[in-house]
Amino acid sequence: ILSFLFTLPAPIITMAMSILANNKVEGLAIFKGIDLAMLLPAVAFFIPSVWKHAFGIIPVHWTFQYMNAAANDLPEANLYLCINIVFALILIAGLVALFKKRVMA
């Protein structure tokens, strides 16, 4: 399951780069920014309260939360799994719509 969850950000990053970048140099800069943003959910492991879920807008947050919950046999592991898949699919669908709007227009 984890290998599947860690593949979900790939199309999200690719679509975001293709929507936002006008050339290769911009694409590289945007990729570096997205890459740094994907590391932010690691901070959530140092926040003991529910405020850690403020990082939930970053797709890999839910993967990290699922990995932690599954490793510790916590009951909310399945909830994090469902949130992860639904959130990633919504992001992908939204980015595909934006891509079609930008490229096909």
Secondary structure, DSSP 8 states (H G I E B T S, - for coil): -HHHHHHTHHHHHHHHHHHH-SSHHHHHHHHHHHHHHHHGGGGGGG--SGGGGGGGGSHHHHHHHHHHHHHTT-TTHHHHHHHHHHHHHHHHHHHHHHHHHHH--
